[in-house]
Amino acid sequence: MFLAALLDKVTSDTTGPETSVRAVGTREPPAKMALQIAIEGIATVRVQGRIAKTAPWIDLGPLHTQSILTHLDPVQYLRAVSTGMSGKSAVSVWAAWGW
């Protein structure tokens, strides 16, 4: 399924045990990436990447349980997976291209 079709179904930010997927960027990886993770309440965030659409997802760095600003070498595909969220928790993850 195309990512655009999935994103069209997202009507709001997701809180609690559900999952939300958002992707922003271009087809070409940047020289450097800045990644900001904002956690309200209790949650664990795992940042993962892969170099091709059919490659397995690989963990990039440690698990995060607190808000953080970090820098990453670019990968073609990047995602953040949140788990262990309490009912009133919220997680927001932003990746920005550096230059």
C-alpha positions as CSV (number, residue, x, y, z in Angstrom):
1,M,0.0,0.0,0.0
2,F,1.3,3.4,-0.8
3,L,2.3,5.7,2.1
4,A,0.1,8.5,0.8
5,A,-3.0,6.2,1.2
6,L,-2.0,5.4,4.8
7,L,-1.4,9.1,5.6
8,D,-4.8,10.1,4.2
9,K,-6.4,8.0,6.9
10,V,-4.6,9.8,9.8
11,T,-7.0,12.4,11.1
12,S,-5.2,13.4,14.3
13,D,-2.2,12.8,16.5
14,T,-2.4,9.4,18.2
15,T,-2.2,9.0,21.9
16,G,-2.2,5.9,24.1
17,P,-1.5,2.4,22.8
18,E,-2.3,3.1,19.1
19,T,0.3,3.8,16.5
20,S,0.7,6.8,14.2
21,V,2.9,7.0,11.1
22,R,4.0,10.2,9.5
23,A,6.8,10.7,6.9
24,V,8.3,13.9,5.7
25,G,11.3,14.4,3.4
26,T,12.7,13.9,0.0
27,R,13.8,10.8,-2.0
28,E,17.5,11.8,-1.5
29,P,19.1,11.5,1.9
30,P,20.5,14.7,3.4
31,A,24.1,15.2,4.5
32,K,23.1,15.1,8.2
33,M,19.8,14.7,10.1
34,A,18.7,16.2,13.4
35,L,16.1,14.2,15.2
36,Q,13.9,15.5,18.0
37,I,11.8,13.2,20.2
38,A,9.2,14.8,22.5
39,I,7.7,12.5,25.1
40,E,4.9,13.5,27.4
41,G,4.0,11.0,30.1
42,I,5.4,7.4,29.9
43,A,6.6,5.9,26.6
44,T,9.6,4.3,25.0
45,V,10.7,5.3,21.5
46,R,12.9,3.2,19.3
47,V,14.4,4.9,16.2
48,Q,14.9,2.5,13.2
49,G,16.3,2.8,9.7
50,R,16.9,0.8,6.6
51,I,18.7,1.4,3.3
52,A,16.1,-0.2,1.0
53,K,12.4,-0.7,0.9
54,T,12.8,-4.5,1.3
55,A,15.6,-4.4,3.8
56,P,14.9,-5.2,7.5
57,W,14.5,-2.4,10.0
58,I,17.6,-1.9,12.2
59,D,17.7,-0.1,15.5
60,L,19.6,3.2,15.4
61,G,21.0,3.9,18.8
62,P,19.4,3.3,22.3
63,L,15.8,3.3,23.4
64,H,14.6,6.7,24.5
65,T,12.3,7.3,27.5
66,Q,12.9,11.0,27.8
67,S,12.7,13.9,25.3
68,I,16.0,14.4,23.3
69,L,17.6,16.2,20.4
70,T,20.2,14.1,18.6
71,H,22.0,13.9,15.3
72,L,22.0,10.9,12.9
73,D,23.8,9.9,9.8
74,P,21.2,9.8,7.0
75,V,19.5,6.6,5.9
76,Q,17.0,6.1,3.0
77,Y,14.2,5.1,5.3
78,L,13.7,6.2,8.9
79,R,10.9,5.6,11.4
80,A,10.2,5.9,15.1
81,V,8.2,3.3,17.0
82,S,6.6,4.1,20.4
83,T,5.7,1.4,22.9
84,G,4.7,1.1,26.5
85,M,2.5,4.3,26.4
86,S,0.1,5.0,29.2
87,G,-3.4,6.4,28.5
88,K,-2.5,10.0,28.7
89,S,1.0,9.9,27.0
90,A,1.9,11.5,23.7
91,V,5.0,11.1,21.5
92,S,6.1,13.4,18.7
93,V,9.2,12.7,16.6
94,W,10.6,15.1,14.0
95,A,13.5,14.6,11.6
96,A,15.0,17.6,9.9
97,W,17.7,17.8,7.2
98,G,20.9,19.6,8.2
99,W,23.2,21.4,5.9
